[in-house]
Amino acid sequence: MSQGVLIAYGVRDDGLREIVAVQVADTESEATYHELFADLKARGLSGVQLVASDAHPGLKAAIARHFQGASWQRCQVHFDRDLLSAVAYKHRKQLAADLKEIWTTATLPSALAAAARVAGSWRDTHPRIADAIDEQCEECLSVLHFPAGHRLFLRTNDALERFNQEIKRRTRVVRIFPNEESCLRLVSALCVETSEEWMTNRRFLDMDALREMLETKREEAPKLAAVS
């Protein structure tokens, strides 16, 4: 029976990355992600500010359920791939350049304005592309609410995608695992190896910048007063 492996990594308070969950699952669904996130929270995960992922409906629903108040960043690379695969090859270079214009804009208002221009330029020839940009692009721009130095690293979940490719390469040699436990042992060993490598590298993110941003938001939040 074919099964999948769910993997999650997080950025710690010290700015280092760490793989925090690995789980074998029969299907990729809201229920399996619910189980994964519930286990993470039971083990003490808290303070999540942003979750980056693709737009799998079950994953989105589980994120909304377990991480209320956290921002969701739709992976820009996955969004690009979805749109580029929907146009003829001769149009892909232009569409890729147009999407890059949106992603490299520094503020949310200017990014949304760029998205509106791009959608307008594709409206007559590719209305479905234009609709997707109009309706879904903002989901890919949550990183613009975070420190500028974080955005390049949080705009996609490419780091996890690259790691998944390495897992596929290593498990392809085995081809068929005798049971779930043997699969989990191999994948977990690879996760530990990669996580330890990340932990000995330089900081992934400057978390001081995030703390300063959050403190500024708290200070700028409107104060409520009770008047009798």
N, C-alpha and C positions, 0 to 999 in steps of 0.2 A: 504494500500500500504506500502510495506517495504521500509524504508529509513535508511540511515546511518548518523553518526555524525562525522565530521572532527574536530580534536583537535590539536592544536599546542602549544608547550611551548618554552620559550626561556630563556637564561641565561643573566641577566642584567650586566651592567658595574660593579656593586658591587659584582658580583659573585653569587647572589641569583637567584633561578629559579622562573618563573612566567608563568602561563598559559595565553597565549596572544590571543587565538582565539578559538571559538567554533561555528560550523555551521552545520545545518542539510542539508543533500544533498541527492538527489534521487539516484545518482550513484557516484562511485569513478572514476573520469575521469580527464583528463587534464583540461577540462573546469571548473570543480568544484574547483580544486586546484588553477587554475588561479584566480578565483573569491576570494578565500580565501587569497592568497598572495597579490593580488592587494589591497584588503581591508586593510591588515596589513601595506602595504607600504603607503597607503593613510592616515593611522592613525599615521604615523611617524616612522615606523620601518626602520632602516638603520644600516649600519656597520656590516652586517652579514658576518661572517668569515667561518662558517661551518654549513651545514645542514645534519642531520642524519635521515635516513628513510629506509624503505624497498625499493625494486627495482620495485615497480609498475610503468609501463611505463608512464602513465599519470602524476604521481607525479614527476618522473625524468624530464620529459619535462618541467613541470611548474617550477621546481627548476632552471633548466638551463635558462629558459626565464627570471625569476624575480630576480635571485641572481647571475648574471654574476660576475665572479671574486671570488665567494665563493667556497670553497671546498665542495664536496659531499661525505659523509661517508655512504656507504652501511652497514646496520645493520649486524654485524657478526653473531648474534644469528639467524636471519632469513636465512642467507646464510647457516649456519650449519644445520638448520632444513630442508631446501630444499635438501641438499645433503644427509643427513642421511635418509630421507624418500625414497631416490632413491636406497638404498642398502638393502640387506637382514639383518635381525636383528643380525645375528651372526657377521656381519662385522661392525656394528655401533660403537662398543667400540673402535676399532682400528682407524676408520675414525675420530671419535671425538678427539682422542688423537693426530692424525696427524694434524688436523685443529688447535687444541690448540697450537701445536708447532709453527705454523705460527703466530697466534695472539699474542703470548707472546714474540716474537722476538722484540728487541729494536730499530732496524733501518730498513729503507725501503729496502736497498740492501740485508741485511741478511734475511729479511722476504720474499723477492721475491726469494732468493736462496732456502729458506726452502720450499716455495710453489712449486718451480721447482722439488725439491727432492720428495715431497709428490705426486705431479702429476705423476712423473715417476714411483713411487712405485705402483700406481693404474692403470697405463696405460694398462697393459696386460689383467687384469681381469675386469676392469671397465673403459673403455675408455671415457664414457660420464662424469664420475666423474673427470677424469684427465683433460678433455677439459674444464670443468667448472672452475676448480682450475686455470688452465693456463690462461684462457681468462677473468675471472671475479674477481679473488682474489684481484687484485690491487685496485678495487673499495672499498674493505673493509679495506684498509690500509691508508686511508687519515689521520687518527688520528696521524700517525707517523710524520706528518709535524707540529704537535702541541706539546706544553709542555708535558713532561713525566707525570706530575701529573694530566693532563687532560684526558689522553688516556683511562683509565679504565672506566671513566664516559661517554665518548663520542663515544665509539666504537659500542654501540648499542642504540636503542631507547626503551630499556626494561622498563625504568621508565614510559613511556607513555603506553606501553603495559599492565603493571600492573594496571595502572589507568583505562585503557579501560576495564579490567576484572572487576574492581569494579563497573564501570558504568553498565556493563551487568548484574552484580548481582543485583544492585539496580533497574534497569529498568525491569528486569524479573518479579518482583513482580507486576508491573503494567500490563504487558503483552501487552495491546493494548492502545495506546494513542488516545484520541479523535481527536487531531489535532496536527499540527507541533509545534504550540506555547507551548502546554503543555509539549511536549517532551523537547523542548529547555529550558523551565523553570527549569525542574528537572535536566537536565544535566548541565546547567549553574550554578545552586546552588551547585552541586557537584564540579564543577570546581573552584568556588569561595572558597569553603571550603578547597579543596586541595591546591590551590594556597596560601591561607592565612597560611596554615600549613607550606608550603615550605618557605614562607617569614619569619617565626619566627624561623626556624631552622638555623643551621650554614651555612656558605657559601658553595655552591655547588662546585664552582671552584675558584681558586686563579687567578683572572683576571690580577693581576700585572705581573704574569709570561707570560700571553699572550701579554700584552702590551710591555714588554721587548723583547719578541720574534719578534713582528711586527716591533719594532723600530730597532732591529738589522738587520732585512731583508731590511729595507729602507736604512740603512747606507751601507749595503753590495751590494745594487743594482748597476749595472754598470751605470756610469754617461755618458750621451750623450753630445757631444760638437759639436757645429756648426763651421766649419772651412771654411773661404772664401779664 
